[in-house]
Amino acid sequence: MTGIAVLSEAQLRAAVPLDMATVECIDAAFRALAAGGVVMPPVLSMHLPQVNGEVDIKTAYLPGFSGFAVKVSPGFFDNPARGLPSTSGLMILFSAETGQVQAVLLDNGYLTDIRTAAAGAVAARALARPDARRAAILGAGTQARLQLQTLCLVRPIAEATIWARDADRAARAAEELTRALGIPVRATGDREAAVTQADVIVTTTPATEPLLMADWLRPGQHVTAMGSDQPGKTELDPRCLVRADLYVPDRLSQTRAMGELRGAIAAGLIDPERGFGELGEVLTGAAPGRAGPEAITIADLTGTGVQDTAIATHALARIGPEGEPR
Amino acid sequence: MTGIAVLSEAQLRAAVPLDMATVECIDAAFRALAAGGVVMPPVLSMHLPQVNGEVDIKTAYLPGFSGFAVKVSPGFFDNPARGLPSTSGLMILFSAETGQVQAVLLDNGYLTDIRTAAAGAVAARALARPDARRAAILGAGTQARLQLQTLCLVRPIAEATIWARDADRAARAAEELTRALGIPVRATGDREAAVTQADVIVTTTPATEPLLMADWLRPGQHVTAMGSDQPGKTELDPRCLVRADLYVPDRLSQTRAMGELRGAIAAGLIDPERGFGELGEVLTGAAPGRAGPEAITIADLTGTGVQDTAIATHALARIGPEGEPR
C-alpha cells in the first residue's frame, strides 16, 4: 500500500472546506471541460429494486490534471429506517500518467456535496447580477444549506428565504443558516413570494413535479436548478426555459437526458437538437453570458465527472500523499 | 474508517490462493447468474489515447451475496517502458444491504487473475471429459500459468504443452510449470500438433487473428477460449464454433459483442439472434452440457462482473473485516 493515501471522511471534512479555493477548483474543471480533450463516459447506473437501492459510477479524464477520479455513489433508500444515511460512497484517485491508484477517499459523499455546491457558486458568479442581494432557496436539505453558503462567497447576499415541503425542516434550516452566515434567513410557506422577491433562486429538491412557475420569474433574476440528476426529476416549469433569456447547462448531453432541459424538450417547447453554450464555455468566453441587468438566466446543473476529478485532485493536494494536512 | 478493511495485494495473495475454494466460489457466481435476479450493467470503458491507456469498470449485484464489488481496471500501455506493469487497479466491496463500503481491495489485478483462472476450471469441470489428461495451452503469460494450474485441480492432467508466439517465453513458462505442478510441461513451436494431441485446450492470448483452426479439432476435445475480452480480439477460427457440438458462453450478451461468438457472427456463420445456454445454465442443468465422450465443446469466457463480486466477497470472508486472516 506504499504511496497510496487512504483518507477518512473526517480528514476530508477538515481539509476541504467549502471555500473560495474549492470554488476555483470547480471553476477550473468547467473551463477544462470547455477547452476540449476531456474524456467523460456516460454514467454507469445500477438499479437495485430488490434492496431499494441504486449505484452510480462516474469518471472523467481532464488534460492537465495529474489524476482522474472514479466515484461510486450508492443510494440505499431503506437506510434511514436503520439509522443510516441513504447515500455513502467513495472516490478513488488514479494517476493520469500510469493509471495506478494514488488515493482512496472514503468521503461518504462529502466531496460530492462540496463539488455540487461549488458548481452553484461558479454558475452564480458567471450568471447572476453582481449586485444580487436576496436569495431564495427551495429545499431544506444538505444542498439547500451548502448552496446558500457558497452563494454568499460570490455575491453580496444580505437576506434569504427558504421554502420546503416540510415547514419544520425549512424552519430548522433557516435558523441554522441565520446563525452560520450572519444574515437573516427566513422560512416561508409562500413559495411564489419567495421566488418573485429574490435576485437569485437555487432549487435543491428531488421534486418530480415543477416547483417554480415560469410566470413567477422577474427581469434580472438568476435561477440555478441543481436537483434534477435523473430522468424522473424536475423542479422548473418547462416554460421557464423559454421565458429565460439565457439557459446554460453544465453538460448539454446530460441536461437533455436528465436535467430541466429534458422536460422542456418532452413538452415540445425546445427542439431536441437545439444547442446551448455550456457553463464552461460561458466561463471561457466561448459562449455568451448574461446580456444585461434585466436578463433572466437559468443554470441547469446535473453534476459532472470533471467535478469529481477536480475535487479529488484538490483534496489530495490539500492533504498530501501521506494523509497529513499540508 | 471504522469497519472498512483496506487490504494490500500482499495480504490478498496470501489469503486467496487459486484453490478449490476459489473455484467453488466462482462456480457459485455462475449458478447465481443463471438463477436470475442478477443485475450486471454493461462495462464502463474509458479510452485515453492521449496517454495510451484505458480504464474498465465492472460491477454486478448477485442475490444471496452479502456484498457487491465495483472493479476498476486501468491499463496504461506505456508503463513497461517506465518499469511498471501495464495493468493495476482495485476492487471495492459494498454491503448489498446498505450500500456502505465494506472493504477496499488494493489487488493490482490479482483477484481478476484468480477469478479468471477459476472460471477456466469451472468451464473444464462442466464440459471437458472427466478422463482428460493432456492439456495444450496457447500463450505464455500469467493466465497461461494459472489456467494450467487450475485445470489440474479439476481434471487428471498428466502432461501439457505450451505454445506461444515468443518461443523463449513458452520455454520459461514450461520450465516453471513443470516444477510447480510436478507434471511434464513441454514448450512447442508446433501449434497444430499441440492442439490436435490435447484433450483440453485453453487459449490465453491477446490475439487479433485466429490461432486455432477448426480442422485441428478432434472428437472428445474441450476448448476454453479466454483471451478475447474486447471487440478486436479473436483466438478461434470462427468455423470452430460451427464444428463444435456445443458452444457455451459465459454471458451471451458479452460474447456476441466481444467474445469468439462475435467473429462467427461477423463471418456469417452464426445467426446473431441464435441463443446458446450460458455456463451457469449448464451448471444448474437448465441447459445441456457435454452430450458424450466424442463431443467437441467450446467455452467462450469474456469475464463477468459476477465473478468480481464473488471473488471480492470470498476474499473478505477469508481475511475478515479487520484485515486479519481467518
Interface residues (C-beta under 8 A of the other chain):
Chain A: M1 I4 V6 S8 G37 V39 P41 P42 L44 S45 M46 H47 L48 Q50 V51 G53 V55 I57 T59 Y61 P63 F68 V70 V72 P74 G75 F76 N79 R82 L84 T87 S88 G89 L90 I92 F94 A96 E97 T98 G99 Q100 V101 V104 L106
Chain B: M1 I4 V6 S8 G37 V39 P41 P42 L44 S45 M46 H47 L48 Q50 V51 G53 V55 I57 T59 Y61 P63 F68 V70 V72 P74 G75 F76 N79 R82 L84 T87 S88 G89 L90 I92 F94 A96 E97 T98 G99 Q100 V101 V104 L106
